[in-house]
Amino acid sequence: MNTRKRYSPEFRERAVRLVEEQQKEGSSEWAAIRSLSEKLGCVPETLRRWVRQSQCDQGIRPGQTTDEQEELKQLRRENRELKRSNEILRKASAYFAQAELDRRPK
């Protein structure tokens, strides 16, 4: 049973913006996250991860941006498909080579 909630991108952006606003008012990041996570109905760790990812996307914190993560995911998917295709072609080549050897000469 999957109990994970899916939050919309708009909800995430708003939550991150609220954390940033609360920090500007003098609250620590963790205090803002804990306070807002209760009000928004999400787990503090989830909100913390959204804030960290937003900071990476803005260049404030080192790490992969969301675009880089998506590109890497797409490249890995493409790589898997190419490996699968190469394996099929290799097996087909071996099959036809064996069939050619089994043929009787004329």
C-alpha positions as CSV (number, residue, x, y, z in Angstrom):
1,M,0.0,0.0,0.0
2,N,1.4,3.4,-1.1
3,T,0.9,6.1,1.5
4,R,3.0,8.7,-0.2
5,K,1.3,12.0,-1.0
6,R,2.0,13.8,-4.2
7,Y,2.1,17.5,-4.0
8,S,1.7,19.8,-6.9
9,P,4.7,21.9,-8.1
10,E,2.7,25.0,-7.2
11,F,2.3,23.8,-3.7
12,R,6.0,23.0,-3.4
13,E,7.0,26.5,-4.7
14,R,4.6,28.2,-2.3
15,A,5.9,26.2,0.6
16,V,9.5,27.0,-0.2
17,R,8.6,30.7,-0.7
18,L,6.9,30.7,2.8
19,V,10.0,29.2,4.4
20,E,12.2,31.9,2.8
21,E,9.8,34.6,3.9
22,Q,9.8,33.3,7.5
23,Q,13.6,33.2,7.5
24,K,13.7,36.8,6.4
25,E,11.6,37.7,9.4
26,G,14.4,36.3,11.7
27,S,13.5,32.7,12.1
28,S,16.1,29.9,11.6
29,E,15.6,27.7,8.6
30,W,14.8,24.6,10.6
31,A,12.3,26.5,12.9
32,A,10.6,27.9,9.8
33,I,10.4,24.4,8.2
34,R,9.0,22.7,11.4
35,S,6.4,25.4,11.9
36,L,5.2,25.5,8.3
37,S,5.3,21.8,7.8
38,E,2.7,21.4,10.6
39,K,0.5,24.1,9.0
40,L,0.8,22.8,5.5
41,G,0.3,19.2,6.5
42,C,3.5,17.7,5.2
43,V,6.5,16.1,6.9
44,P,9.3,18.5,7.9
45,E,11.9,16.4,6.1
46,T,9.9,16.7,2.9
47,L,9.8,20.4,3.2
48,R,13.5,20.6,4.0
49,R,14.3,18.6,0.8
50,W,12.2,21.0,-1.3
51,V,14.1,23.9,0.2
52,R,17.5,22.3,-0.4
53,Q,16.5,21.5,-4.0
54,S,15.3,25.1,-4.6
55,Q,18.6,26.4,-3.2
56,C,20.5,24.1,-5.7
57,D,18.3,25.3,-8.6
58,Q,19.0,28.9,-7.6
59,G,22.8,28.3,-7.4
60,I,22.9,29.1,-3.7
61,R,23.9,25.5,-2.7
62,P,26.1,23.1,-4.6
63,G,24.4,20.1,-6.1
64,Q,22.5,19.0,-9.2
65,T,19.7,21.2,-10.4
66,T,16.3,19.8,-11.2
67,D,17.1,20.1,-15.0
68,E,20.3,18.2,-14.6
69,Q,18.6,15.5,-12.7
70,E,15.9,15.2,-15.4
71,E,18.5,15.1,-18.1
72,L,20.5,12.4,-16.3
73,K,17.4,10.3,-15.8
74,Q,16.6,10.6,-19.5
75,L,20.1,9.7,-20.5
76,R,20.1,6.7,-18.2
77,R,16.8,5.5,-19.7
78,E,18.2,6.0,-23.2
79,N,21.3,4.1,-22.3
80,R,19.3,1.1,-20.9
81,E,17.3,1.0,-24.2
82,L,20.4,1.1,-26.3
83,K,22.0,-1.7,-24.2
84,R,18.9,-3.8,-24.6
85,S,18.9,-3.2,-28.4
86,N,22.5,-4.1,-28.7
87,E,21.9,-7.3,-26.8
88,I,19.1,-8.2,-29.2
89,L,21.2,-7.5,-32.2
90,R,24.1,-9.5,-30.8
91,K,21.9,-12.5,-30.2
92,A,20.3,-12.2,-33.7
93,S,23.7,-12.0,-35.3
94,A,24.9,-15.1,-33.5
95,Y,21.7,-16.9,-34.4
96,F,22.1,-16.1,-38.1
97,A,25.8,-16.8,-38.1
98,Q,25.1,-20.3,-36.7
99,A,22.4,-20.8,-39.3
100,E,24.8,-19.9,-42.0
101,L,27.4,-22.4,-40.7
102,D,24.7,-25.2,-40.5
103,R,23.7,-24.7,-44.1
104,R,24.9,-27.4,-46.5
105,P,27.3,-26.3,-49.2
106,K,26.1,-26.5,-52.8
